[in-house]
Amino acid sequence: MLATVCCAGALSQSAPPAPDKVWHSKAETVLDHALAARPEAKYDIDVAKVYTLAELIDLAEQHNPETRVAWQEAKARAASLGIARAAFYPTLTAVALAVTIRQAALLSEYYHRQTEGLFIPTLHVDYLVFDFGGRGGAVDVAKANLLVADLAFNDTHRKLIFQVSSAYYRLLNAKGQRQAAEVSLKNAQTIEEDAQSRLANGLATKPDLLEATAARAQGDYDLQAAIGAEDIAHGDLATTMGLQPETQFQVQDIHDLPTPTAMADSIDQEIDRAFSQRPELMQQVARVRAAQGALKQAHSEYVPNIGFSGDGGLARGYGQLDLYPSSYAQAEYWNVSLQMKWTLFDGGRREHEVAQAKAERRAAEAGIDALRDQIGNEVWAAYSNMKTALRQQQAAAALLDASNQSYEAARESYSYGIRSQLDVISAQKALAQALSEDVLARTQLLLQVTDLAFRTGDLIQTPARTPIQTPNQTQPQKVVP
């Protein structure tokens, strides 16, 4: 097995033999086998259950690999903090020294063969007593890095919640578009059947029937496109949840979701909340702390440090001179030392370390201002998009109502001979477009609600908040969309 690994390692370091051919080698085969041997993470989902958005998010947080990656990185930073704190404690080491020596000893005018054997088990201790802030700075850096990792873990969940929510609303839009296309096709089929009946009774012309047939064919074409788009949206949501794209499950329909009617908070309130909740901004503040700890470490290099070290044990020895009888002895062994170390000259290294630490701290502080500007702009854009989506949804609802009435009136007028077949087909197309735009406007509004909650950091708050007001709310309440 070792030979196989070594061979694969050697092969993997050679470049492809030519630029015009695909590279394949035994090393690639070894990696392929290693990948195949790693089991793919799977979990079961109830195909008969209708999942709400909150349940889908819960499944994604449990099974999406990105949350596990962020979790392990946070645990690694926690271990780094433990390593930094360990420097405040002494180090105790067990040492066992076994030596045998044969040499020529000069006694008077002759060399004599001398043989010695030593076995010295000892305990060695090292303890840095004072370092004037060096270890404290390292602990500060480790604490800040752990805080950054914890906040990154939270941000991973924030992004995952937004990804699942966005995929869910896109699926709802695709389902709604498919349902609208089905209604449109049914209306077109009704018009075509009516045209056939009227043609058979001499009340319509062949061009009228052809127009109706063309409208029905267009409706069927639109329906097939909507079905394909729904399949793709379903696969996107499944993938985000850590499932195979073809996994079948049901989600709550858009008609079961409340539609927002007004903004709950002002733009100033939204921005202020984003400044206090966004994990990236808090991460940047933690990076300033890490830079301050690094500066503390750099300053500690200018002062001496005091350390303690010692050994203690029992020395056992064996010795023989020429062919005389050998002898054996043992005795206690220990030594203790207190050392002060002070670097007087290092070619400017410490000065550059301090300058580097100060520059990194100032860069981290400037990053806070830059991130605030970015977050403020993101919240402003999301807030504006949501206001626009609210107005568009209201307009789309009014358009759908008007288009439905227009279609019914056109059909009724056509039955009395007042309107032409083309008028009915035109009204049917307008109704189909209005159905599509109504579904799109509703899902876009819900998506913009989620986007604003994502930009302000509301998605990861307990209880979670969202900047909307539904018809059932007498006071602005903040709930997950």
C-alpha positions in Angstrom: 0.0 0.0 0.0 2.8 2.4 0.9 4.5 1.6 -2.5 1.2 2.4 -4.3 0.9 5.8 -2.5 4.5 6.7 -3.2 4.2 5.8 -6.8 1.0 7.8 -7.2 2.7 10.8 -5.5 5.6 10.6 -7.9 3.4 10.4 -10.9 1.1 13.2 -9.8 4.1 15.7 -9.7 4.9 15.2 -13.4 3.4 17.7 -15.9 1.2 16.6 -18.8 3.4 15.3 -21.7 1.9 17.6 -24.3 -0.3 20.7 -24.5 -2.7 19.2 -27.1 -3.9 16.1 -25.2 -6.0 15.5 -22.1 -3.8 14.2 -19.2 -4.6 10.8 -17.6 -2.4 8.8 -15.4 -2.4 6.2 -12.6 -2.4 9.0 -10.1 -5.8 10.1 -11.4 -7.1 6.6 -11.0 -5.9 6.4 -7.4 -7.7 9.6 -6.6 -10.8 8.4 -8.4 -10.8 5.3 -6.3 -10.4 7.3 -3.1 -13.3 9.5 -4.1 -15.5 6.5 -4.9 -14.6 5.0 -1.5 -15.9 8.1 0.3 -19.7 7.6 1.0 -22.0 10.3 -0.3 -24.0 12.1 2.5 -27.7 11.4 2.1 -30.8 11.7 4.2 -34.4 10.7 3.8 -37.3 13.2 3.2 -41.0 12.5 3.5 -42.5 12.7 -0.1 -46.0 12.9 1.2 -45.4 15.8 3.6 -46.0 19.4 2.6 -42.9 21.3 3.9 -43.0 24.9 5.0 -40.1 27.3 4.4 -39.1 27.0 8.1 -38.9 23.2 7.8 -36.9 23.4 4.6 -34.4 25.8 6.3 -34.1 23.5 9.3 -33.3 20.5 7.0 -30.7 22.6 5.1 -29.0 23.8 8.2 -28.7 20.2 9.4 -27.4 18.7 6.2 -25.8 21.3 4.1 -22.0 20.7 4.2 -21.1 24.4 4.4 -22.4 24.7 7.9 -20.3 21.7 9.0 -17.2 23.4 7.4 -17.8 26.6 9.3 -18.4 24.7 12.5 -15.1 22.8 12.2 -13.2 26.0 11.4 -14.7 27.6 14.6 -13.6 24.5 16.6 -10.1 24.8 15.2 -9.9 28.5 16.3 -11.1 27.4 19.7 -8.3 24.9 19.9 -5.9 27.7 18.8 -7.0 29.8 21.8 -6.3 26.8 24.1 -2.8 26.6 22.6 -2.2 30.3 23.2 -3.3 30.0 26.8 -1.1 27.0 27.4 2.0 29.3 27.2 1.1 30.7 30.6 1.8 27.3 32.2 5.2 25.5 32.7 6.2 22.7 30.5 7.2 19.4 32.1 9.1 16.9 30.1 10.4 13.4 30.9 13.8 12.7 29.5 15.7 9.4 29.6 19.4 9.5 28.5 21.3 6.3 27.9 25.0 6.6 26.8 27.9 4.2 26.4 31.4 5.6 25.9 34.7 3.8 25.2 37.8 6.0 25.0 41.5 6.1 25.7 42.4 7.9 28.9 45.9 9.3 29.3 47.3 8.4 32.7 51.0 9.3 33.3 52.7 8.1 30.2 50.2 5.5 29.0 46.8 5.4 27.4 44.3 3.2 29.3 41.1 1.9 27.8 38.2 3.4 29.7 34.6 2.2 29.3 31.6 4.1 30.7 27.8 3.5 30.6 25.4 6.1 31.8 21.6 6.0 32.2 20.1 9.3 33.4 16.3 9.5 33.7 15.3 13.1 34.5 12.3 15.5 34.5 12.9 18.8 32.7 10.8 21.9 33.4 10.6 25.2 31.4 8.6 28.2 32.6 8.5 31.6 31.1 7.9 33.8 34.2 7.6 37.3 32.6 7.4 38.4 29.0 5.7 41.8 29.5 2.6 41.1 27.2 3.9 38.7 24.6 1.7 35.8 25.6 -1.2 38.1 26.5 -1.1 39.5 23.0 -1.1 36.0 21.5 -4.2 35.1 23.6 -5.9 38.4 22.5 -5.2 37.4 18.8 -6.6 33.9 19.4 -9.7 35.2 21.1 -10.3 37.6 18.3 -9.8 34.9 15.7 -12.2 32.6 17.5 -14.8 35.4 17.5 -14.2 35.9 13.8 -14.8 32.2 13.2 -17.9 32.1 15.3 -19.3 35.1 13.5 -18.4 33.4 10.2 -20.4 30.4 11.3 -23.4 32.7 11.9 -22.9 34.3 8.5 -22.8 30.9 6.9 -26.3 30.2 8.4 -27.5 33.7 7.3 -26.4 33.0 3.7 -27.8 29.5 3.7 -31.2 30.7 5.0 -31.2 33.3 2.2 -30.2 30.7 -0.4 -33.0 28.3 0.7 -35.6 31.1 0.9 -34.6 32.4 -2.5 -34.7 28.9 -4.1 -38.1 28.3 -2.4 -39.6 31.5 -3.8 -38.2 30.8 -7.2 -39.9 27.4 -7.1 -43.1 29.0 -6.0 -42.9 31.4 -8.9 -42.2 28.5 -11.3 -45.1 26.5 -9.9 -47.4 29.6 -10.2 -46.3 30.2 -13.7 -47.1 26.6 -14.6 -50.5 26.9 -12.9 -51.1 30.1 -14.8 -50.0 28.4 -18.1 -52.5 25.6 -17.4 -55.3 28.1 -16.9 -54.3 29.9 -20.0 -54.2 26.7 -22.0 -57.6 25.7 -20.7 -59.1 29.1 -21.7 -57.5 28.7 -25.2 -58.9 25.2 -25.5 -62.4 26.6 -24.6 -62.1 29.3 -27.2 -61.0 26.8 -29.8 -63.9 24.4 -29.0 -66.3 27.4 -29.2 -64.8 28.4 -32.6 -65.2 24.9 -33.9 -68.8 24.8 -32.8 -69.6 28.2 -34.3 -67.9 27.2 -37.5 -70.0 24.1 -37.8 -73.1 26.2 -37.3 -72.0 28.8 -39.9 -71.4 31.5 -37.3 -67.6 31.7 -37.6 -65.0 31.6 -40.4 -62.1 29.2 -41.0 -59.5 32.0 -40.1 -61.3 32.4 -36.8 -60.7 28.7 -36.0 -57.1 28.9 -37.1 -56.5 31.9 -34.8 -58.0 30.0 -31.9 -56.0 26.9 -32.8 -52.8 28.9 -32.9 -53.6 30.5 -29.5 -54.2 27.0 -28.1 -50.8 25.8 -29.5 -49.1 28.8 -28.1 -50.6 28.1 -24.7 -49.4 24.5 -24.9 -45.9 25.7 -25.8 -45.9 28.1 -22.8 -47.1 25.3 -20.5 -44.2 23.0 -21.5 -41.7 25.8 -20.9 -43.2 26.4 -17.5 -43.1 22.7 -16.6 -39.4 22.6 -17.5 -38.6 25.8 -15.5 -40.4 24.3 -12.5 -38.3 21.1 -12.7 -35.1 23.2 -12.7 -36.3 25.3 -9.8 -37.2 22.2 -7.8 -33.7 20.8 -8.5 -32.0 24.0 -7.3 -33.9 24.0 -4.0 -33.1 20.3 -3.5 -29.4 20.9 -4.1 -29.3 23.8 -1.7 -30.8 21.5 1.0 -28.1 18.9 0.4 -30.3 16.6 -1.6 -30.0 15.1 -5.1 -31.7 17.4 -7.7 -34.1 14.6 -8.6 -35.4 14.2 -5.1 -39.1 14.6 -4.9 -40.9 16.5 -2.1 -43.7 18.9 -1.7 -43.6 22.5 -0.6 -46.3 24.9 0.7 -48.1 26.7 -2.1 -47.9 30.5 -2.6 -51.6 30.9 -2.0 -51.1 29.7 1.6 -48.6 32.5 2.3 -49.6 35.9 3.6 -48.9 38.8 1.3 -47.2 41.9 2.8 -49.0 45.2 2.4 -46.7 47.8 4.0 -43.2 48.4 5.3 -42.9 47.9 9.1 -39.8 50.1 9.7 -38.2 53.2 8.3 -35.0 53.0 6.3 -33.0 54.6 9.2 -34.2 51.8 11.5 -33.3 49.2 9.0 -29.8 50.5 8.5 -29.2 50.9 12.3 -30.3 47.3 12.8 -28.0 46.1 10.1 -25.1 47.9 11.7 -25.8 46.1 15.0 -26.6 42.6 13.5 -24.5 42.0 10.3 -21.9 39.3 11.1 -19.4 40.7 8.7 -19.3 44.1 10.4 -18.8 42.4 13.8 -16.1 40.3 12.2 -14.3 43.4 11.1 -14.4 44.7 14.7 -12.9 41.4 15.9 -10.1 41.8 13.3 -9.3 45.2 14.9 -8.9 43.4 18.2 -6.7 40.8 16.6 -4.5 43.5 15.1 -4.3 45.2 18.5 -3.2 41.9 20.1 -0.5 41.5 17.4 0.7 45.0 18.2 0.9 44.1 21.9 3.1 41.1 21.0 5.4 43.3 18.8 5.9 45.8 21.6 6.8 43.0 24.1 9.9 42.2 22.0 11.5 45.4 23.2 11.7 44.4 26.9 13.5 41.4 28.4 11.8 38.2 29.3 12.6 36.1 32.3 12.5 32.3 32.2 13.1 29.4 34.6 14.4 26.0 33.6 15.6 23.0 35.6 16.4 19.2 35.5 16.2 16.6 38.2 16.7 12.9 38.2 18.8 10.0 39.2 22.1 9.2 37.4 23.3 5.6 37.2 26.8 4.9 35.9 28.9 1.9 35.0 32.7 2.1 34.4 35.8 -0.1 33.8 39.4 0.8 33.3 41.5 -1.6 31.2 40.9 -5.1 32.6 40.5 -4.0 36.2 37.2 -4.9 37.9 34.2 -2.7 36.9 32.3 -0.5 39.2 28.8 0.8 39.5 27.4 4.0 41.1 24.3 6.1 41.3 23.6 9.6 42.5 21.0 12.3 42.4 21.2 14.8 39.5 19.6 18.3 39.3 20.3 21.7 38.0 18.2 24.9 38.2 18.7 28.1 36.2 16.9 31.5 36.0 17.6 33.3 32.7 16.9 36.8 31.6 17.0 37.3 27.8 17.0 40.8 26.3 17.5 41.4 22.6 19.6 44.5 22.2 20.0 44.6 18.4 18.1 42.7 15.7 18.7 44.7 12.5 15.4 46.6 12.8 13.2 43.5 12.9 11.2 44.7 15.9 10.6 48.2 14.4 9.2 46.7 11.3 7.0 44.2 13.2 5.5 47.1 15.2 5.0 49.2 12.0 3.4 46.2 10.3 1.0 45.6 13.3 0.1 49.3 13.3 -0.6 49.3 9.6 -2.8 46.2 9.9 -4.7 47.7 12.8 -5.4 50.9 10.8 -6.4 48.9 7.8 -8.9 46.9 9.9 -10.3 50.1 11.3 -10.7 51.6 7.8 -12.4 48.3 6.8 -15.1 49.0 9.4 -15.9 52.3 7.7 -15.8 50.8 4.2 -18.1 47.9 5.3 -20.5 50.3 6.9 -20.8 52.2 3.6 -21.4 48.9 1.8 -24.0 47.6 4.2 -25.8 50.9 4.2 -26.0 50.9 0.4 -27.2 47.2 0.4 -29.9 47.9 2.9 -31.0 51.1 1.0 -31.2 49.1 -2.3 -33.1 46.2 -0.7 -35.5 48.6 1.0 -36.1 50.4 -2.3 -36.6 47.1 -4.1 -39.1 46.0 -1.6 -41.1 49.2 -1.8 -41.1 48.8 -5.6 -42.2 45.2 -5.3 -45.0 46.2 -3.0 -46.3 48.7 -5.6 -45.8 46.2 -8.4 -47.8 43.5 -6.5 -50.7 45.9 -5.9 -50.6 46.9 -9.6 -50.4 43.3 -10.7 -53.4 42.4 -8.6 -55.4 45.2 -10.1 -54.3 44.2 -13.6 -55.4 40.6 -13.0 -58.8 41.7 -11.8 -59.3 44.0 -14.8 -58.0 41.4 -17.3 -60.3 38.8 -15.9 -63.3 41.1 -16.2 -62.2 42.1 -19.7 -61.9 38.4 -20.8 -65.3 37.5 -19.4 -66.9 40.6 -21.0 -65.2 39.8 -24.4 -66.5 36.2 -24.3 -70.0 37.4 -23.4 -70.0 40.0 -26.1 -68.7 37.5 -28.6 -71.6 35.2 -27.8 -74.0 38.0 -28.7 -72.1 38.7 -31.9 -70.9 42.1 -30.8 -67.1 41.3 -30.5 -65.0 39.3 -32.9 -63.0 36.1 -32.3 -59.8 38.1 -32.4 -61.0 40.3 -29.6 -61.6 37.2 -27.4 -58.2 35.8 -28.2 -56.6 39.1 -27.5 -58.4 39.3 -24.1 -57.4 35.7 -23.4 -53.7 36.5 -24.0 -54.0 39.6 -21.8 -55.5 37.5 -19.1 -52.7 34.9 -19.4 -50.1 37.7 -19.2 -51.8 39.2 -16.1 -51.9 35.8 -14.4 -48.2 35.3 -15.0 -47.4 38.8 -13.8 -49.5 38.4 -10.7 -47.6 35.3 -9.7 -44.3 36.9 -10.5 -45.1 40.0 -8.5 -46.2 38.1 -5.4 -43.1 35.9 -5.4 -40.8 38.8 -6.1 -42.4 40.7 -3.1 -41.7 37.7 -0.8 -38.2 37.4 -2.2 -37.5 41.1 -1.6 -38.8 40.8 1.9 -36.3 38.0 2.4 -33.5 40.0 0.8 -34.1 42.9 3.1 -34.0 40.6 6.1 -30.8 39.1 4.7 -29.2 42.5 4.3 -30.2 43.7 7.9 -29.2 40.4 9.5 -32.7 39.7 10.7 -32.6 36.1 9.3 -30.4 34.9 12.1 -32.0 36.8 15.0 -34.1 35.1 17.7 -36.9 35.8 17.4 -36.3 36.5 13.7 -37.7 39.7 12.1 -38.8 40.8 8.8 -39.8 44.4 7.6 -43.3 43.7 6.5 -46.9 44.3 7.6 -49.6 41.8 6.6 -53.3 42.5 6.6 -53.8 40.6 9.8 -51.4 42.8 11.8 -52.7 45.8 13.6 -49.2 46.7 14.7 -46.0 46.1 12.8 -44.7 42.7 13.8 -41.4 41.1 12.7 -41.6 37.5 11.7 -39.8 35.2 9.3 -41.3 35.6 5.8 
